[in-house]
């Protein structure tokens, strides 16, 4: 158990919670989750013994690194479910703050998180998913160059847990935007989804992040996904919403097509109407809404169009 004085020096704003939280963690140590925490911490700390002959500065750095990873594992391990909600709330807020701080930590922390993640994946199948996710997150942010090859492999290789692969996909879009665009573009261009990949929604979310970070135009892929009836609905909804952020002829045509051509997905058409308000002038958008209303056979959607016309066109 870490104490306030054990908080690594490069994280001055993060401290273990009040006595209440320390008590909560003490209670949690009696639960099965603490056994997992002890095991995971042991995986890392067992590999962090000072090298014989190392000077004091290097040894202190290794010690601080070990404490940081141990604290991350501790906060990423669930408390006893029988504890009251205030304990869980404090634990949640402490975890979020600590992860945010660690993302700006020295590279040594990222390398340690990367090695610990690999050890956990190989040796502890029962490790909590949040422990794995947060270790991978810190590795990606603090040791990006060393972690990107692993992220790429997790995105495309079958056999890893799908939740870990999904997290790796999103992280790749954040920390290596150009690589994300290169890898995800052909995956999103596939006509049909595949169960061997993360869901289309997360592939597209990571792709959008990659486009933002690399200055790539996302509209062609967004339009393809939005108009592809074989893509998962959540991905199409996201694509339509994102198209509303890009006022181009291509995005206008895609959104109009979705609104005019009834596909049975009324929610998708509603999202298209909302995005049309963003990418067309008021006069053009109203003209489209009124035209569609004259041909609409779905009474519920017709009522929606009547509302949007009243709110925006009268």
N, C-alpha and C positions, 0 to 999 in steps of 0.2 A: 504493500500500500504506500502510495506516495504521500508526502506531506507537503505543505506550502513551500518549505525550503528546498524541496526536491525539484521544483519546476525549473526546466532548463533556462539558463541565463538569457538565451536569445528570444525567449517568449515572456517578456516582463509583464504583459497585460493579462496573462492567463494564469489563474490560480485555482487549485481545487476549491470546491464550493465550501460553504459554511459547515459548521459542526453537524448540521442536519444531514448534509450530503455525505460527510465522512461516516456518519452513523448508518446511512443507507447502504453505502458500499460495504460497510462491515457486515450488515445483514446479508447482503448479496453474496458475500464470501461463503456463506453456508449453503448457497444454492448451487445447482449443477453448473450454472454459467460461470461461476468463479473457478471451477475446476478447468473449464475450457480456457479461461483467462490465464491461469497459472501455467497450463501446458503451452499456450501460445507464447507467453512471455519467455518461458524457458527455451523455446525454439530459437528465439532471437538472442537472449542474454547468454545462452550457452556458447554462442559464436562471438561474443564480444569481450573475451578475456584480453587484458593488456598483453601486448607482445613483449617477450623478455627483452630487456634492454631499452625499451621505449622510454622516451623522456616524459617528464611530468605533464607537459602541455598536451601531447598526443593522448596520453592515458586519460586526462580529464575530458578531452573532446569525445573519446570513445564512451566514457561514462555518461556524459550528457546525452549523447546519441541513444544509448541504451535506455536511459530514463524516458526520453521522448517517445520512443517506440512502445515502451511498456505502458506509458500513460495513454497513448493512443489506443492500444489494445484494451486497456481497462475501460476507457470511456465508450468503446465500441461494443462492449459486451453487455448484454441486457442485465438489468437489475432483477432481483426477485420479483416476480409478478404480483406477489401478495403485498408488496409495499404500496403505500398510498400514492395518489397521482402527483402530489407535490414533489416527492422524491424523484419520480420518473421525469417530471418536467425539468427539474434542476439538472438531472443527468443529461437530458437531451440538449439543453442550452449550453452546458459545459462542453459537450461533445462537439457541437457545431462551432463554438468559438475556438476550440482547440484545433480542429481540422483547418479552419480558416487561417489561424496563426501558422500552423505547420506548413501550409502551402507556400509561405514566404521564408521558410527555414533554409539553412545551408544545404548544399548538395549532398553532404554526408548523410543527412537525415533521409533524403530521397533514396540514396543507394541502400541504406539500411532497410528502409521500407520495402524496396524492391526485393532484396534478398529474403526478408521475412515473409513477404507475400509468396515467393516461390517455395519456401520451406513449408508454409501453411498448406499450399495447394498440394504438395507432395506427401505431407506427413499427417495432416489432420483433416479428414473428410468432414468431421463434425464441427469444424470451426464456424462460428456465426458468419453469415453473409456480410454483415456490416463491418466486421473486422477485415475481411478480404477486400471489400470495396474501399474502405478508407486507407488501407495500406497501398492499394493500387493508385488511389487518388494522389496521395502524398508522393509516391514514386514518380508519377507522371508530371507533377508540377515542379518538383525539386531536382529530379534527375531525368529530365525529359529525353535527352539524347539516348541514354541507356535504356529507357523504358519503352520508347516508341516501337522498337522491333517486337517486343512482347505484345503491345497493344494491337499491332497489325496482325499478329498471329492469332490473337484471341478473337478478332473480328471475323476472320475468314475460315479458321480451322474448326471443324466439327469435333466434338468430344469434350469440350469444356462446358461448364455450367452456363446455361443461357443467360442468367442474370449477371454473371461476371462478364460474359461477352458483350452484353448490352452496355454495361458500365464502361468497358474498354472502348466501345464504339464512340460513346459520348465524350470520353476523355480525349480520344484521338482528335475529334473535331475541335476540341478546346486548345490542346497544347501543340498540335502539329497540323494546322489547318490545310496546308498544301497537300500533305500526304493523305489527309482525310478525303479531300476532294478527289484525288487520283484513285484512291481505293474504292470509295463509295459510289462514284459516278456509274461505273459499269454494273454495280449491284442494283442500283435504283433504276437503271435502264432495262432491267429484265422485265418482261411482260407480266409474269406471275411471281407471286411471293414463294418463298421456300422455307420449310420448317427448320432447315439446317442453318439459317441465319437469324440474327436478331430481327425483331419485328420491323416492318417497313417504317413505322412511325419513328422509331429511334434511329434507324439508318438515315432517314430524312432530317431529323433534328440535328444529328451530328454533321450531316452534309451542310445544312444551313449555317451552323457554327463555323465550319471550315470555309465556306464562301465568305462569310463576314470577316474572318481573320486573314484570308488570302486575297481579298478583292475580286473574287470570282463572281460572275453573274449567275445567280441561282435560278433565274426565271425559266429557262428551257426545261430543266429537270423538274421544277415545281409544276409547270404546265403539264408535262408528261404524266406525273403522278396524279395530279388533280383530275385529269380527264380519263385515266385508265381505270375501267370498271373492275379489273382483276386485282387491283391493289387493295390492301386492307383499308377499311373505312377511316380508321384513325389517322392513317397517313394522308389520305385524300383530304380530310378535314384540315389537317395541319398545312398541307400544300395550298389549299384555297385561302386560308388565313394569311399565309406568308405572301401569296401573290398580291394581296391587298396592300402590301408595303412597297410594291414596285410599280410605279406608274409608267408602264411601257405598253406598246401596241400588242406585244405577245401576251402579256398578262391580261390585258383587256379582252382580247379575243378568247382566251381560255375561260375566263370567268363568264363571259357572255354565253359561250357554248354550254357551260354547265347549267346556267340558269334557264336557258331556252329549251334545252333538250332534257326532258324529264327522264331521270334514271331510276326513279323509285326511292332515291335517297333524299328525302325532303330536308333533312338537316344539312346535307351538303349544299343543296340549293339555297337554303337560308344563309349559310355562311358565304356563298358566292354573292348573294344580293348585298350583304353587308360590305364585302370587299369591293364590289362594284361602286359603291358610294365613295370609296377612297381613291379609285384609279380613273374614274370618269368625272367629267364636269357635272355639276348638278343637273343641267339641262339634258345632257346625254344620258345620265343615269335614269332620270325620270322617264325619258322616252323609252328606254329599255323596259323598265318596270311596267309601264302602261301597255306596251306591246305584248309582253308576256301575259299580263292579266287578261287581255282579250282572248287568249288562246288556252288559258289554264282550265284543266278539267278537275283538278283536286280542290275541293271546296275549302279544306283547311289551309292549303297553300295560297289559295285565292284570298282568304281572309288575311293572311300574313302580308301579301302584296298590297292589299287595301290599306293596311296599317302603315306600311313603309312609304306608300305614296302620300298618305295623309300627313305623315311626319316630315317628309322631305320635299314634297312637290307642290303643296297647296299653300 
